[in-house]
Amino acid sequence: TMIAGQFYVRIAEGVLDPITATALVLDEGGTHVVFVSCDLVAISDELRAAVAARLGPDDPDPAAIIINATHTHTAPEIRPKGDEPGITAQAVDVDLEVMGIEHYVDFAAERIAEAVRQAWGGRAPGSVAYGMGYAVVGRNRRWVDIHGVSTMYGNTDVPEFSHIEGYEDHSVNVLATYDAGGELTGVVVNLACTAQETENLFEISADFWHETRVELRRRLGEGLFVLPQCSAAGDQSPHLIYEKRGPARMLELKGRSARQEIAVRIASAVEEVLG
């Protein structure tokens, strides 16, 4: 399959870690909403329609289903060729011996619909709680030179460098779900950062959300459901473009990868919120 997220075609050479779809149903007296988080670069109209087409009269209302992507740059392409720039399929002018995008949309839609059905069929009494914390994950990826010209990424170690362009949102919003006995069952983790720490890989990966799931389950229970959401991130990504040497040295001393460091920061924020 083709991997989405860059401006050139990558063909998957393997799977580094699982990409998942996680569903949460909130139902109260005939009113319901379903949140579905997918380790994908985006949710195309084609994928959304394909999921809805697989749901029957005993399933939740498709209009009540909100599907979001974590915006990982290492998941299969789900946007058929179109006029929108930046779509991987746009650059394909030769036949490739890979699963077609339409076939993968069907493959993914069936599994997402099944996740919705399982969540819907598994409804049980419980409660939710909300809290908010902070973790440094997203960084502004644009900088301004002394002439007022903004650039995304690039070398900031130049005489023309002036400042990082703007705001960084480090908030971590947490919705925790509990069963009727008060036991924690899952967390919705919403933060303003795309999942593209290792965005150039030729392997399928959920990026830092994989390590985050592992870390959260280590701390809070192996059966924990983790539903990540990428809020409005603007020009934020996990890449540091200024003063890199110190953080790189700290990772070396800790023996962590950048993805593991992000996971620890998110998990610590969630753990603090839960008290």
HELIX and SHEET records of a PDB file:
HELIX    1   1 ASP A   45  ALA A   53  1                                   9    
HELIX    2   2 PRO A   62  ALA A   64  5                                   3    
HELIX    3   3 THR A   88  ALA A   91  5                                   4    
HELIX    4   4 ILE A  101  GLY A  121  1                                  21    
HELIX    5   5 PHE A  208  LEU A  220  1                                  13    
HELIX    6   6 ARG A  245  LYS A  254  1                                  10    
HELIX    7   7 ALA A  258  LEU A  274  1                                  17    
SHEET    1   A 3 ARG A  10  ILE A  11  0                                        
SHEET    2   A 3 MET A   2  ALA A   4 -1                                        
SHEET    3   A 3 ALA A  75  PRO A  76 -1                                        
SHEET    1   B 3 ALA A  21  GLU A  28  0                                        
SHEET    2   B 3 THR A  31  CYS A  38 -1                                        
SHEET    3   B 3 ILE A  65  ALA A  69  1                                        
SHEET    1   C 4 GLY A 126  TYR A 134  0                                        
SHEET    2   C 4 SER A 171  ASP A 179 -1                                        
SHEET    3   C 4 LEU A 184  LEU A 191 -1                                        
SHEET    4   C 4 PHE A 225  CYS A 230  1                                        
SHEET    1   D 2 ARG A 139  ASN A 140  0                                        
SHEET    2   D 2 GLN A 236  SER A 237 -1                                        
SHEET    1   E 3 SER A 150  MET A 152  0                                        
SHEET    2   E 3 ARG A 142  ASP A 145 -1                                        
SHEET    3   E 3 PHE A 161  ILE A 164 -1                                        
END                                                                             
